[in-house]
Amino acid sequence: MDFGLNDDQRDIQGTARALVGERASAERVREHAEAGTTDTGLWKELGEIGWPGIAVAEEHGGQGLGMVELAILCEELGRAIAPVPFLPTVAAAAIIEHGGSDEQRARWLPDLAAGRAIGAVASADSADLVVGGAEADVVVLVDRSGASGAVVAAADATVEPVDAIDPTRPAARVSGGSPELLSGDVAAGVDRALVAIAAELVGVCEGSVEMTVAYVKERKQFGTPVGAFQAVSHKCAQMLLDTERARALVSQAAWCADAAPERLHEAAAMAKAAASDAGREVTSSAIQAHGGIGFTWEADVHWRYKRAQMDAVLLGGAGAHRARVAQLAAANVRSAVTA
């Protein structure tokens, strides 16, 4: 099993890193975060080049590529904390594509794939805080097990904006409307959404590691870079270890989605559990490694912490997905015993 990227995938990664690095600089992220807005110009540009539909089938207006390519984009956008509704939109599209009816796919997927519509996802029991819900055109609500769900058109529902820790994705309380049940393979769509969320968390972690290492190399105490002190260097090493552990599991899950879907259920849960833990631990450690400045509003590192907090619990936190892995393992044991 080779998790290395092929030439086309490396091209996608390089293009994404260059574009997002230029369009979503730290200054622009801060500008939108402080205003509580998303970057509509960047979002329009991403829609024009087809990124929101990279993993959507061509028959539904997408590019027809796979989860590996989508994970690459999620990671790069997370690395920059880009203030665009990319993640909630592609997560909603994945669930509708696999779990929706023909009519639901025809209604929503072409616009979601082109960036003309914005999506959002949430657990049905947490609709009081829908990440990206304040600007969404369609909200996908799934039950705690991820096996069933419904689609709600924002125009038909009551959408009340609420304050959330990550202001670059305006959240909302969504209620009412006329939810349309999803009748297809909802679990397959939710698993792919989990992989996308986990991939963004890996990007958030990677950006945090890069920012922190650069800082501790430059910041001096008693004439010595603080990164030379053992306690700081060990913390940075642990941040990298947590990031790479999550990356490996996300790579496995993305590969499973494209090549071995029968293994995706377990792989997605493992990836989301590891990435949720890594997101919280790595961004927290990044703030600590920045010292006193890390706790101030002027430091950019706290935007990463805030994005990680929201992603870590989106569609279930680490504990819920570890329990899911345990249940799957127990079921496999029972099957083997009774076989």
C-alpha positions as CSV (number, residue, x, y, z in Angstrom):
1,M,0.0,0.0,0.0
2,D,1.7,3.2,-1.2
3,F,0.4,6.4,0.3
4,G,2.7,8.6,-1.8
5,L,1.1,11.1,-4.2
6,N,1.3,10.5,-7.9
7,D,2.4,13.3,-10.3
8,D,-1.1,14.7,-10.8
9,Q,-1.8,14.7,-7.1
10,R,1.5,16.5,-6.4
11,D,0.5,19.1,-9.0
12,I,-2.8,19.7,-7.3
13,Q,-1.0,20.0,-4.0
14,G,1.6,22.5,-5.4
15,T,-1.1,24.6,-7.1
16,A,-3.2,24.6,-4.0
17,R,-0.3,25.6,-1.7
18,A,0.7,28.5,-4.0
19,L,-2.8,29.8,-4.5
20,V,-3.9,29.6,-0.9
21,G,-0.6,30.9,0.4
22,E,-1.1,34.0,-1.8
23,R,-4.8,34.5,-1.3
24,A,-5.2,33.5,2.3
25,S,-2.3,35.3,4.0
26,A,-2.3,35.7,7.8
27,E,-3.3,39.3,7.3
28,R,-6.3,38.4,5.3
29,V,-7.3,35.7,7.7
30,R,-7.2,38.2,10.6
31,E,-9.1,40.7,8.6
32,H,-12.0,38.3,8.0
33,A,-11.8,36.8,11.4
34,E,-12.1,40.1,13.2
35,A,-15.0,41.1,10.9
36,G,-16.7,37.7,11.3
37,T,-16.9,37.3,7.5
38,T,-15.7,34.8,4.9
39,D,-13.6,35.7,1.9
40,T,-16.2,35.8,-0.9
41,G,-13.6,36.7,-3.5
42,L,-11.5,33.7,-2.8
43,W,-14.6,31.4,-2.6
44,K,-15.7,32.6,-6.0
45,E,-12.2,31.8,-7.4
46,L,-12.2,28.4,-5.9
47,G,-15.6,27.7,-7.4
48,E,-14.4,28.9,-10.9
49,I,-11.6,26.4,-10.8
50,G,-13.9,23.6,-9.6
51,W,-12.4,22.8,-6.3
52,P,-15.6,22.3,-4.4
53,G,-16.6,19.6,-6.8
54,I,-13.3,17.9,-7.1
55,A,-14.7,14.6,-5.7
56,V,-18.2,15.0,-7.0
57,A,-19.0,12.7,-10.0
58,E,-18.9,14.4,-13.4
59,E,-22.6,13.5,-14.0
60,H,-23.4,15.8,-11.1
61,G,-21.3,18.7,-12.3
62,G,-18.1,17.8,-10.5
63,Q,-14.6,16.8,-11.6
64,G,-15.0,13.1,-10.8
65,L,-11.7,12.7,-8.9
66,G,-11.4,11.0,-5.5
67,M,-11.1,11.5,-1.8
68,V,-7.3,11.6,-2.0
69,E,-7.5,14.7,-4.2
70,L,-10.2,16.2,-1.9
71,A,-8.1,15.5,1.2
72,I,-5.1,17.3,-0.4
73,L,-7.3,20.5,-0.9
74,C,-8.8,20.3,2.6
75,E,-5.3,20.0,4.1
76,E,-3.9,23.0,2.2
77,L,-6.9,25.2,3.0
78,G,-6.6,24.1,6.7
79,R,-2.9,24.8,6.7
80,A,-3.7,28.5,5.8
81,I,-6.9,28.7,7.9
82,A,-8.5,30.0,4.7
83,P,-11.7,31.9,5.6
84,V,-13.9,30.1,3.0
85,P,-16.8,27.7,3.4
86,F,-15.0,24.9,1.5
87,L,-15.0,22.2,4.2
88,P,-18.7,22.4,5.1
89,T,-19.7,22.6,1.5
90,V,-17.7,19.5,0.3
91,A,-18.9,17.6,3.4
92,A,-22.5,18.3,2.6
93,A,-21.9,17.4,-1.1
94,A,-20.4,14.0,-0.1
95,I,-23.3,13.1,2.1
96,I,-25.9,14.2,-0.5
97,E,-24.1,12.4,-3.3
98,H,-24.0,9.1,-1.5
99,G,-27.1,9.4,0.7
100,G,-29.4,11.5,-1.4
101,S,-32.1,10.6,-3.9
102,D,-31.8,11.3,-7.6
103,E,-33.9,14.4,-7.1
104,Q,-31.8,15.6,-4.1
105,R,-28.6,15.1,-6.0
106,A,-30.0,16.9,-9.1
107,R,-31.2,19.8,-7.0
108,W,-28.1,20.4,-4.9
109,L,-24.9,18.8,-6.3
110,P,-24.3,20.9,-9.5
111,D,-24.5,24.2,-7.5
112,L,-22.4,22.8,-4.6
113,A,-19.8,21.5,-7.0
114,A,-19.5,24.9,-8.7
115,G,-19.4,26.9,-5.5
116,R,-22.7,28.6,-6.4
117,A,-24.3,27.1,-3.3
118,I,-22.8,26.7,0.2
119,G,-23.4,23.7,2.3
120,A,-23.2,22.9,6.0
121,V,-23.3,19.7,8.1
122,A,-24.1,19.0,11.7
123,S,-25.3,16.2,13.9
124,A,-29.1,16.4,14.3
125,D,-28.7,16.8,18.1
126,S,-26.3,19.8,17.7
127,A,-28.3,21.9,15.2
128,D,-28.1,24.8,17.7
129,L,-24.5,25.3,16.4
130,V,-24.2,24.5,12.7
131,V,-20.7,25.4,11.5
132,G,-21.0,27.6,8.5
133,G,-24.8,27.5,8.9
134,A,-25.2,31.3,8.8
135,E,-24.4,31.5,5.1
136,A,-25.4,28.0,4.0
137,D,-28.0,27.3,1.3
138,V,-28.4,23.7,2.3
139,V,-27.8,22.0,5.7
140,V,-27.4,18.3,6.1
141,L,-28.3,16.9,9.5
142,V,-27.2,13.4,10.4
143,D,-28.1,11.3,13.5
144,R,-25.5,10.4,16.1
145,S,-24.8,7.0,14.4
146,G,-24.2,8.6,11.0
147,A,-26.5,6.0,9.4
148,S,-29.4,8.4,8.6
149,G,-30.0,12.0,7.9
150,A,-32.0,14.7,6.3
151,V,-31.5,17.7,4.0
152,V,-32.9,21.1,4.9
153,A,-33.1,24.0,2.5
154,A,-32.0,27.1,4.4
155,A,-34.6,29.2,2.6
156,D,-37.3,27.1,4.2
157,A,-35.8,27.0,7.7
158,T,-35.3,29.4,10.5
159,V,-31.6,30.3,10.6
160,E,-30.4,32.4,13.5
161,P,-26.7,33.5,13.5
162,V,-24.8,32.6,16.7
163,D,-21.3,33.5,18.0
164,A,-18.8,30.7,17.8
165,I,-15.2,30.3,18.6
166,D,-14.1,30.3,14.9
167,P,-15.5,33.5,13.4
168,T,-14.2,32.7,9.9
169,R,-17.1,30.3,9.5
170,P,-20.2,32.1,10.7
171,A,-22.3,29.6,12.7
172,A,-26.1,29.5,13.1
173,R,-28.9,27.8,14.9
174,V,-31.1,26.0,12.3
175,S,-34.6,25.0,13.1
176,G,-37.9,24.3,11.3
177,G,-38.1,24.0,7.6
178,S,-39.1,20.8,5.8
179,P,-36.4,18.3,6.2
180,E,-36.2,15.8,3.4
181,L,-34.9,12.4,4.6
182,L,-31.9,10.9,2.9
183,S,-32.7,7.5,1.5
184,G,-29.4,6.3,0.2
185,D,-26.1,5.2,1.8
186,V,-25.8,8.0,4.3
187,A,-23.0,6.3,6.2
188,A,-20.8,6.2,3.2
189,G,-21.3,10.0,2.7
190,V,-20.7,10.7,6.4
191,D,-17.5,8.6,6.3
192,R,-16.1,10.7,3.4
193,A,-17.1,13.9,5.2
194,L,-15.2,12.7,8.3
195,V,-12.1,12.2,6.1
196,A,-12.4,15.7,4.8
197,I,-12.7,17.2,8.3
198,A,-9.7,15.1,9.5
199,A,-7.7,16.2,6.5
200,E,-8.3,19.9,7.3
201,L,-7.3,19.2,10.9
202,V,-4.0,17.8,9.6
203,G,-3.4,21.0,7.7
204,V,-4.2,23.1,10.7
205,C,-1.7,21.1,12.7
206,E,1.0,21.3,9.9
207,G,0.6,25.1,9.8
208,S,0.8,25.3,13.6
209,V,4.1,23.2,13.6
210,E,5.6,25.4,10.9
211,M,4.6,28.6,12.7
212,T,5.9,27.4,16.0
213,V,9.2,26.1,14.8
214,A,9.9,29.3,13.0
215,Y,9.1,31.3,16.2
216,V,11.2,29.3,18.6
217,K,14.2,29.5,16.2
218,E,13.9,33.3,16.2
219,R,12.8,34.1,19.8
220,K,15.8,34.3,22.1
221,Q,16.1,34.1,25.9
222,F,19.4,34.7,27.6
223,G,20.9,35.1,24.2
224,T,19.8,31.6,23.1
225,P,17.0,30.6,20.7
226,V,14.2,29.1,22.9
227,G,14.0,26.2,20.6
228,A,17.4,25.0,21.8
229,F,15.9,24.4,25.3
230,Q,15.0,20.7,25.7
231,A,11.5,21.3,27.0
232,V,10.6,23.4,24.0
233,S,12.3,21.1,21.5
234,H,10.5,18.1,23.0
235,K,7.2,19.9,22.7
236,C,7.8,20.7,19.1
237,A,8.8,17.1,18.4
238,Q,5.6,15.8,20.0
239,M,3.6,18.3,17.9
240,L,5.2,16.8,14.8
241,L,4.6,13.3,15.9
242,D,0.9,14.0,16.6
243,T,0.5,15.6,13.2
244,E,2.2,12.8,11.3
245,R,0.2,10.1,13.1
246,A,-3.0,11.8,12.1
247,R,-1.7,12.3,8.5
248,A,-1.0,8.6,8.1
249,L,-4.5,7.7,9.2
250,V,-6.1,10.3,7.0
251,S,-4.1,9.0,4.1
252,Q,-5.2,5.5,4.8
253,A,-8.9,6.6,5.0
254,A,-8.7,8.6,1.8
255,W,-7.2,5.6,0.0
256,C,-9.9,3.3,1.4
257,A,-12.6,5.6,0.1
258,D,-11.3,5.4,-3.4
259,A,-9.9,1.8,-3.5
260,A,-11.3,-0.2,-0.6
261,P,-14.7,1.3,0.4
262,E,-15.5,-1.8,2.5
263,R,-12.8,-0.7,4.9
264,L,-13.7,2.9,5.0
265,H,-16.1,2.8,8.0
266,E,-13.3,1.9,10.4
267,A,-10.6,3.9,8.7
268,A,-12.7,7.1,8.7
269,A,-13.4,6.7,12.5
270,M,-9.7,6.1,13.2
271,A,-8.7,9.2,11.1
272,K,-11.2,11.5,12.7
273,A,-10.3,10.4,16.3
274,A,-6.6,10.9,15.7
275,A,-7.0,14.2,13.9
276,S,-9.4,15.6,16.5
277,D,-6.9,14.8,19.3
278,A,-4.0,16.1,17.2
279,G,-5.9,19.3,16.4
280,R,-6.5,20.2,20.0
281,E,-3.1,19.1,21.3
282,V,-1.0,20.6,18.6
283,T,-2.7,24.0,18.5
284,S,-2.7,24.2,22.3
285,S,1.0,23.4,22.4
286,A,1.7,26.0,19.7
287,I,0.2,28.7,21.9
288,Q,2.2,27.5,24.8
289,A,5.4,27.4,22.8
290,H,4.9,31.0,21.8
291,G,5.0,32.0,25.4
292,G,3.2,35.1,26.7
293,I,2.7,36.5,23.2
294,G,0.8,33.3,22.3
295,F,-2.1,34.2,24.6
296,T,-2.6,37.7,23.1
297,W,-5.0,38.9,20.5
298,E,-2.1,40.1,18.3
299,A,-0.7,36.6,17.9
300,D,-2.0,34.7,14.8
301,V,-1.6,31.3,16.4
302,H,-4.9,31.5,18.2
303,W,-6.9,31.4,14.9
304,R,-5.5,27.9,14.4
305,Y,-6.6,26.9,17.9
306,K,-10.1,28.1,17.3
307,R,-10.4,26.3,13.9
308,A,-9.2,23.1,15.5
309,Q,-11.7,23.3,18.3
310,M,-14.6,23.5,15.9
311,D,-13.4,20.8,13.5
312,A,-12.5,18.5,16.4
313,V,-16.2,18.1,17.4
314,L,-17.8,18.4,14.0
315,L,-19.7,15.2,13.3
316,G,-18.4,13.7,16.5
317,G,-15.3,14.1,18.7
318,A,-12.4,11.8,19.3
319,G,-14.1,9.8,22.1
320,A,-17.1,9.1,20.0
321,H,-15.0,7.8,17.1
322,R,-12.8,5.7,19.3
323,A,-15.9,4.0,20.7
324,R,-17.0,3.4,17.1
325,V,-13.7,1.7,16.3
326,A,-14.1,-0.4,19.4
327,Q,-17.6,-1.4,18.4
328,L,-16.5,-2.4,14.9
329,A,-13.6,-4.4,16.3
330,A,-15.9,-6.2,18.6
331,A,-18.3,-7.0,15.8
332,N,-15.4,-8.4,13.7
333,V,-14.4,-10.6,16.6
334,R,-17.9,-11.9,17.0
335,S,-18.1,-12.6,13.3
336,A,-14.9,-14.5,13.4
337,V,-15.9,-16.6,16.4
338,T,-19.3,-17.6,14.9
339,A,-17.9,-18.3,11.4
